[in-house]
Every structure is written in C-alpha cells, then in structure tokens.
C-alpha cells in the first residue's frame, strides 16, 4: 500500500509541486492499475471537486514526469499505471478488456533486440499478449 507520504515524496522527487489534485490522481492510479481516465476522474471526485480538464492536465504532468505510464492497447482507450521504470508488458482480455502486467521473460530492457534498428537508439520494447482472462475463458466454455 502506498501512503500519502510516499506519494508526496514521489512528486517532490520529480520536481513537481505537491497539490491535492496531483496526490488524488496519483493515489487513484496506484489503487486502480490500468484505469482509464473516466475511472480515475470518478475515483478522484470521491474526495475532491475537480474538472475533467484538471484530471487530464494532472495525468499529462505525471506521465511527462515519469511517475505514471500511459498505455493504449489496440482498440482500447488510454489507461494509466504507476508501475514505471521497468520494461514490463501486458496481457489483455479480448472479451472484457481486463489488463494484467507481465514481467519480461528474459534479458534486460529492452527485453527484445530488434533484428535491424535502422539507426534508432531503442530504449523500450512493447509486447502485448492477447487472449481470454480466466473469467471470460470459463464463460465461453460453459454456455
């Protein structure tokens, strides 16, 4: 569990001012990994009266500062997670859209080595595994 003091420390460490909206958004993402913006807004509004735009602005600032990671699997809205600084991947359910973290199987970041980097300096590789989550796979087998 992440405490308010931990969140304040992270904001200060990223050279960001500690504000109630930033703390609330950061806490919401820590509590609900892979949440979409609407879910984050709903969670934050249980404790603060904030506009949609304020939450969008905070998400952008926290992502730019490296405190959050924005992911957007194909066909999905943008989602946010607080697990940053490693090169983990995701597994996504084709039916319900649930997302879980998957650690790299081998090697160090960027886990995968491109056969031809075309002169790019590669610093991250993204892998998305697709399938059915346990709930959906059970439902599809039992009509």
N, C-alpha and C positions, 0 to 999 in steps of 0.2 A: 504494500500500500504506500502510495506517495503522499507525503504530508504537505501542508501549506508551506512550511519552512523549506522543504525540498524544492517546491515549485518556485518560490521566491529566489532561492539560490540559483536555480537554472536560468531564470530571467536575468538576474544580475550578471551571471557568468556569460550571458550572451550580449551584454551591454544594452539590455532593454530595461526601461523603467518598469517598476512593479506597479501594475494597476489592477483594479478589481476585475475588469473585463478580461485582461490577459490571464490572470490567475484562474478565473472561472472557465475560460476556454481550454486552457492547458489541463486543468483538472478533469474537465469533461472528456477530453481525448484520452487521458490516462485511464479513466474509468470505463470508457467505451471504445476500445481499439477498433479501427476500421469504420468509425462512424461517418455518416455523410453530414453535410453541412446542416441540413434541416434538423437532424437528430441532435447535433451539437447546439444549435440555436435553442431547441426545446429544453435541453438539459440546463444550459446557462440561464435561461429565463425562469427556471425554478428558484433562482436566488438573486437574479439581477434583472432590472428593466433595461434591456439593450435592444438596439435596432438590428435588423438583418445586416445592414451595411457595416455596423460596428464589429459584428462577429466575423464577417468576411475580411475586414481590414486586419483584425487580430490574427486570424488564420494565416493570412498572407505574411504578416510580420513574423509570426512564429516559424513559419515554413522557411522564409528567407533567412532567418537567424539560425536555422538548423535544429530547432527544438522540436519540430514536427516534420513528418514526411507526408507528402500528398501522393496518393496512388489513384489510378483510374483504370481498372481492368476494362477491357473491351466490352462495350455495351452497358457499362455501369456509370453512375455519377461519381464525381470525385469523392474520395474518402481520405481520412486523416488518421495517422498513427503516431504514437510517441516513441516508438522503437526506431531510433536513428543511430547512425554511426557504425552500423554493420551492413553487410550486403545480403540480408535475408530475402527470401522470396515469398510467394503467396500461393495458396490453393484456394480456388473459387468454385463454389457450387453452381453448376449450370441451371439448376432449378430454382433455388431460393435466393441465390446471390451471397450466401454466407462466405466469409473470408477468414482464413487462418494463416498464421505465419508458418513458414517452412525454412529451417536453417539450411545453409549451404551444405551440400553433401561432402564436398572435397575442396581443398585448396584455400587460398586466401583471396580477398577481394581483388579483382572482380570474378571470383569463382569460375568463370568461363573465360577461356582465352580465344579471342577471335582468330580465325584462320588467316585473315587479312585485315589489318586495322586501317588500311587506306590512309595512313599517316595521322590518324586521330590518336590523341592521348586518352585512352579509355580508362575511366575511373569507376565504372559501375556496370554490372550486367543485370538485366532484369529477366527473370523467368517466372511465368505464371503457369501453374498447374491447374487444369480444369477437370471437373468430374462431378460426382454427386456426393453431397455430405451424407453422413450416416443416417440422418432422419429421412432425407429425400430418397436415398437408395433403398431403404426399408419400405417406404411408402410405395415406390414404383414396383417393388417385387410382390407386394401384398395388395392387390386391387380391392 
